[in-house]
Amino acid sequence: MARSGSGTDAAGAAAGGPLAGIRVLDLSTIQLGPFATGLMAEWGADVIKIEAPDGDPVRKIPPMRHAGMGSMFLGVSRDKRSLVLDLTVPEGRETLARLAADADLLLHNFRPRPAKKLGVDYAALRAANPRLVFCTAVGYGSDGRYGDRGAYDDLIQGISGVAGLVGRHLGGDPRYVPLAMADKAASFMVLGSVLAALVHASRTGRGQAIEVPMFESLVHFVVTDHLTGRAFDPPLGEAGYVRQLSAHRKPFRTADGHVCILPFSDANWRHFFAIAGAPEDADDPRFASVGARTENTSALYARMEELAARHPTAYWLAELEKADIPFAPVNSLEDLLADPHLAEVGFFAEEDHPSEGRLRSWRAPTRFGGTPAAHRRPAPRLGEHSVEVLLEAGFDGEEVDALIAKGAVRAGD
């Protein structure tokens, strides 16, 4: 999938990650899109973050040491290069078209009407680059009545059923998951979709337009677990997976803290009841098989709450590990930074950013045996690579100077 003339060979790809040689024009903002292209950048793609003159709004979310370099931006935009283009002027749109002629992927999350107004249009770009993969990450599918609505994580958590599920589980009002879960879940759908299209383009030489809507992606995410009885016609029951919705499904309080316990097999359950000091519970007909345990989830988890409180956390961690019963401690955000497993796999590291000083970083979680992923460059300052990217794309110095003078391009400090 390397561009012609790029000079990328097998050895170069191995050194640069599995996506070395892939050029991505990333016009997306916030986290839908940037999270997906961030993974592509860690995997070796040359991701050019094309920003409006004011920059991605995430740049402005504190804390930060310097304006435009907020902590969330530093995380989601590592390994990318920043080019500032003003697509509201003709010269900016013409520059984008020239860059797209030699790109493998263009990704944006504009709504349909603003995208066309700004010249971010597949029909206009594919003539010069028939192998271009053009991905639109949107809130709602364009052929439905919600197609022109704005969408953010909170809104999609609500309309997709996630907030209602959380409230149902907690026995109260709907609540949001305290993560940008909708943005990131949809970003994984974006990532898989564009990689599939890039494989197709490499085999056929033909690109295509892709639309990835957040709403439909999250509904897909939800119904896999929770359609349950409504998967059948006529229904075999109400929608909702009872185990996940049980009010007792939560970390269990111990004598001095909390622990996560999830016996899975029949043997796991027998061992759990034994180390809890209630071996007779293994013979309770409500708990003796997977079917019975599913039908009696709330009673089972309520019993586990009673048993967990009998012993301190250290007892449970030691005995559950000895019995090979699936378990986990309950980590706070601060605990994660000191987790011994994460230390052993080298997950967190520190680096020096040229403008932001000492930062904590983290590595890509996937291990590629032959083409290792890596964190290769810090998050860019706004427009830091504008001149560099344009010169590489074949613009001469006079053209670049003219674009800057007209305000179509902004160069970083």
C-alpha positions in Angstrom: 0.0 0.0 0.0 3.0 2.3 -0.1 2.8 5.2 -2.5 4.7 5.0 -5.8 8.1 6.5 -5.4 7.9 6.5 -1.6 10.9 4.1 -1.4 9.2 2.0 1.3 10.4 -1.6 1.2 10.0 -4.6 3.5 12.8 -3.6 5.8 11.6 -0.1 6.0 8.1 -1.2 6.8 9.4 -3.5 9.6 11.4 -0.6 11.1 8.5 1.8 10.9 5.6 -0.4 11.9 3.0 -2.3 10.0 1.5 0.8 8.4 4.8 2.4 7.3 4.3 3.9 3.9 0.6 4.8 4.4 -0.2 8.5 4.3 -3.3 9.8 6.1 -4.8 13.2 5.9 -6.7 13.5 9.2 -9.2 16.4 9.2 -11.1 15.0 12.2 -11.4 16.7 15.6 -12.2 15.9 19.3 -11.8 12.1 19.7 -14.0 10.5 17.0 -11.4 10.1 14.3 -8.3 11.3 16.1 -8.4 8.3 18.4 -8.4 6.0 15.3 -5.7 7.9 13.5 -3.6 8.0 16.7 -3.5 4.2 16.6 -2.6 4.3 12.9 0.2 6.7 13.7 1.6 4.4 16.4 1.5 1.6 13.9 3.7 3.6 11.5 1.4 5.6 9.3 2.3 9.1 8.3 -0.6 10.9 9.8 -0.9 14.6 8.8 -3.3 16.3 11.2 -4.9 19.1 9.1 -6.3 21.7 11.4 -8.3 24.9 11.0 -6.4 28.1 12.0 -7.8 27.9 15.6 -6.7 24.3 15.9 -8.5 21.2 17.1 -10.8 22.2 20.1 -9.2 19.5 22.2 -6.0 21.6 22.3 -7.8 24.0 24.6 -9.0 21.5 27.2 -6.9 21.9 30.4 -4.6 21.2 32.2 -1.8 22.5 30.1 1.6 24.2 30.4 1.2 26.3 27.2 -1.8 27.5 25.3 -3.1 24.9 22.7 -1.3 22.0 24.3 -3.8 20.4 26.7 -3.2 17.0 28.2 -5.9 15.2 26.2 -4.5 16.6 23.0 -1.0 15.5 23.9 -2.3 11.9 24.3 -4.5 11.6 21.2 -2.2 13.4 18.7 1.1 11.8 19.4 3.1 10.7 16.4 1.2 13.0 14.0 2.3 16.1 12.1 0.3 19.3 12.2 -0.6 21.3 9.1 -2.8 24.3 9.3 -5.1 24.9 6.3 -7.9 27.4 6.0 -10.5 25.5 3.9 -12.8 28.6 3.9 -10.5 30.1 1.2 -10.0 28.7 -2.3 -6.3 28.4 -1.9 -6.8 26.2 1.2 -9.2 23.9 -0.7 -6.8 23.7 -3.7 -3.9 22.8 -1.3 -6.0 20.0 0.2 -6.8 18.6 -3.3 -3.1 18.5 -4.2 -2.3 16.7 -0.9 -5.1 14.2 -1.5 -3.7 13.3 -4.8 -0.8 11.4 -3.1 -2.6 10.2 0.0 -3.9 6.8 0.9 -6.6 7.9 3.3 -8.5 11.1 4.0 -10.6 11.0 7.2 -12.9 13.8 8.5 -15.9 14.1 10.8 -17.6 17.1 9.3 -21.4 16.9 8.8 -22.4 16.5 5.2 -23.2 20.2 4.3 -20.1 21.8 5.9 -17.9 19.1 4.3 -19.1 19.9 0.8 -18.8 23.6 1.4 -15.2 23.2 2.5 -14.3 21.1 -0.5 -14.0 17.9 1.5 -15.8 15.9 -1.1 -15.0 12.4 -2.4 -16.4 13.0 -5.9 -14.1 16.1 -6.3 -11.0 14.3 -5.0 -11.1 10.8 -6.5 -10.6 12.0 -10.1 -7.0 12.8 -9.2 -6.5 9.8 -7.0 -8.7 6.8 -7.8 -7.2 4.7 -5.0 -8.0 7.2 -2.3 -9.9 5.8 0.7 -12.3 8.6 1.9 -13.8 8.1 5.3 -16.5 10.2 6.8 -17.0 9.7 10.6 -20.4 11.1 11.5 -22.9 11.1 14.3 -25.8 9.5 12.3 -26.1 7.7 8.9 -26.6 10.3 6.2 -29.7 8.5 4.7 -31.7 8.8 8.0 -33.6 11.7 9.5 -30.9 12.4 12.0 -28.2 12.8 9.3 -27.6 16.5 9.7 -27.6 16.5 13.5 -24.5 17.4 15.5 -23.3 14.5 17.7 -21.0 14.3 20.7 -20.2 11.4 23.1 -22.8 12.2 25.7 -25.5 12.5 23.2 -24.7 9.2 21.5 -24.4 7.5 24.9 -28.0 8.6 25.5 -29.6 7.8 22.1 -27.8 4.4 21.7 -29.2 3.1 25.0 -25.9 3.2 27.0 -27.0 5.8 29.5 -30.3 4.1 30.0 -28.5 0.7 30.6 -26.2 2.3 33.2 -29.2 3.8 35.0 -31.1 0.6 34.8 -28.2 -1.2 36.3 -27.8 1.3 39.1 -31.6 1.4 39.8 -31.9 5.1 39.1 -31.8 7.8 36.5 -29.9 7.4 33.2 -26.2 8.1 33.6 -23.2 8.5 31.3 -20.2 6.2 31.4 -17.4 8.5 32.7 -15.3 8.0 29.5 -15.6 9.2 25.9 -16.8 5.7 25.3 -19.0 6.4 22.3 -16.2 8.3 20.6 -13.7 5.6 21.2 -16.0 2.6 20.4 -17.0 4.3 17.1 -13.3 5.1 16.5 -12.5 1.4 16.6 -15.2 0.9 13.9 -13.5 3.6 11.9 -10.2 2.0 12.3 -11.4 -1.5 11.2 -13.3 0.0 8.3 -10.5 2.1 6.8 -8.0 -0.8 7.2 -10.3 -3.1 5.3 -10.7 -0.5 2.6 -6.9 0.1 2.4 -6.4 -3.7 1.9 -9.0 -3.6 -0.9 -7.3 -0.6 -2.5 -3.9 -2.3 -2.3 -5.3 -5.3 -4.2 -7.4 -3.5 -6.8 -6.0 0.0 -7.1 -9.5 1.3 -6.3 -10.4 3.4 -3.3 -13.9 4.1 -2.0 -16.0 6.3 0.2 -16.8 5.0 3.7 -19.3 6.4 6.2 -19.0 5.3 9.8 -21.9 6.7 12.0 -21.5 6.8 15.8 -25.2 6.1 16.5 -25.3 2.9 14.5 -21.9 1.8 15.7 -22.9 2.1 19.3 -26.3 0.4 18.7 -24.3 -2.4 17.1 -22.1 -2.4 20.2 -25.1 -2.6 22.6 -27.4 -5.1 20.9 -24.7 -7.8 20.7 -25.1 -8.2 24.5 -28.6 -6.9 25.1 -30.9 -7.9 22.4 -31.3 -11.3 24.1 -35.0 -12.4 24.1 -35.9 -9.8 21.4 -33.5 -11.6 19.0 -36.3 -14.1 18.4 -39.6 -13.6 16.6 -41.8 -14.0 18.5 -39.7 -12.8 21.4 -38.4 -15.2 24.0 -38.4 -12.4 26.6 -37.5 -8.8 27.1 -34.3 -7.2 25.8 -31.4 -7.0 28.3 -28.7 -9.4 29.5 -29.7 -10.1 33.1 -26.2 -10.8 34.4 -24.9 -7.4 33.2 -28.0 -5.6 34.4 -28.0 -7.0 38.0 -27.8 -4.3 40.6 -25.4 -6.6 42.4 -23.0 -6.8 39.5 -20.2 -4.6 40.9 -16.9 -5.0 42.7 -17.6 -6.8 46.0 -17.0 -5.2 49.3 -14.5 -7.1 51.4 -13.8 -6.8 55.1 -11.5 -3.9 54.3 -11.9 -2.9 50.7 -13.1 -4.2 47.4 -12.3 -6.9 44.9 -13.6 -8.1 41.5 -14.5 -11.8 41.4 -15.9 -13.6 38.4 -15.9 -17.4 38.7 -16.7 -18.8 35.2 -16.7 -22.6 35.1 -18.6 -25.0 37.4 -15.2 -25.9 38.9 -14.5 -22.2 39.5 -17.8 -21.9 41.4 -17.1 -24.9 43.6 -13.7 -23.6 44.5 -15.1 -20.1 45.2 -17.7 -21.4 47.6 -15.0 -23.5 49.3 -12.5 -20.7 49.9 -15.4 -18.4 51.0 -16.2 -20.9 53.7 -19.6 -22.0 52.3 -18.9 -25.2 50.3 -22.6 -26.3 50.6 -23.6 -23.4 48.3 -22.1 -25.3 45.4 -25.0 -27.8 45.7 -27.7 -25.1 45.8 -29.9 -25.9 42.7 -29.9 -22.1 41.9 -26.1 -22.1 41.5 -25.3 -25.6 40.2 -25.1 -24.9 36.4 -24.6 -22.0 34.0 -28.3 -22.0 33.1 -29.4 -21.9 36.7 -26.8 -19.2 37.6 -28.0 -17.0 34.7 -31.6 -17.3 35.7 -30.7 -16.6 39.4 -28.1 -13.9 38.8 -29.3 -11.5 41.4 -29.6 -14.1 44.1 -26.1 -15.4 43.2 -24.4 -12.0 43.3 -26.2 -11.1 46.5 -24.8 -14.3 48.1 -21.3 -13.4 46.8 -21.7 -10.0 48.4 -22.3 -11.7 51.8 -19.4 -14.1 51.4 -16.9 -11.4 50.2 -17.4 -9.4 53.3 -16.2 -12.2 55.5 -12.5 -11.8 54.5 -10.1 -9.0 53.9 -8.9 -8.1 50.4 -5.5 -9.6 50.8 -7.1 -13.0 51.6 -9.2 -12.9 48.5 -6.4 -11.9 46.2 -4.2 -14.7 47.5 -6.8 -17.4 47.6 -8.4 -16.6 44.2 -5.1 -16.6 42.5 -4.2 -19.9 44.2 -7.5 -21.5 43.0 -7.1 -20.0 39.5 -10.5 -18.2 39.8 -10.7 -15.1 37.6 -10.3 -12.0 39.7 -8.8 -8.5 39.7 -8.1 -5.7 42.3 -10.0 -2.4 42.0 -7.5 0.2 40.8 -7.9 3.9 41.1 -6.5 6.1 38.4 -3.5 6.7 40.6 -3.1 2.9 41.2 -2.8 2.4 37.5 0.4 4.5 37.4 2.0 2.1 40.0 0.5 -1.2 38.8 3.2 -3.8 38.8 2.1 -5.6 35.6 2.1 -2.3 33.7 5.6 -1.6 35.0 6.8 -5.1 33.9 5.5 -4.7 30.3 6.8 -1.1 30.1 3.4 0.4 29.5 4.2 3.9 31.0 7.3 5.9 30.2 8.5 9.4 30.4 9.6 11.7 27.6 10.8 15.2 27.0 8.5 17.3 24.8 10.4 20.1 23.0 7.9 22.7 24.3 5.9 21.0 27.1 8.8 19.6 29.1 8.7 16.3 30.9 5.6 14.2 30.1 4.3 10.8 31.0 3.6 8.7 28.0 2.3 5.2 27.2 3.1 2.6 24.6 0.8 1.0 22.0 -0.8 -2.1 23.6 -0.6 -4.3 20.5 2.7 -6.2 20.0 3.6 -6.9 16.3 6.2 -9.6 16.1 7.7 -8.4 12.8 6.7 -4.8 12.5 6.8 -3.3 16.0 4.6 -0.3 16.8 6.3 2.6 18.5 5.8 6.1 19.8 8.0 8.1 17.5 7.2 11.8 17.9 5.5 14.0 20.5 2.2 15.7 19.8 2.7 18.6 17.5 2.4 22.3 18.1 -0.3 24.0 15.9 1.1 24.2 12.4 4.5 22.9 13.4 4.9 20.8 10.2 3.0 23.0 7.7 6.0 24.0 5.7 7.7 20.5 6.0 4.6 18.7 4.7 4.0 21.0 1.8 7.6 20.9 0.6 7.5 17.1 0.8 4.3 17.2 -1.3 6.1 19.0 -4.2 5.2 22.6 -3.4 8.1 25.0 -4.0 9.2 27.6 -1.5 7.6 30.5 -3.4 4.2 28.6 -3.4 4.4 27.9 0.3 5.3 31.6 1.1 2.4 32.7 -1.1 -0.1 30.4 0.7 1.1 31.7 4.1 0.8 35.3 2.9 -2.8 34.7 1.8 -3.7 33.0 5.0 -4.5 29.7 3.4 -1.7 28.1 5.4 -0.3 28.9 8.8 3.2 27.9 9.9 4.0 27.1 13.5 6.2 29.2 15.6 
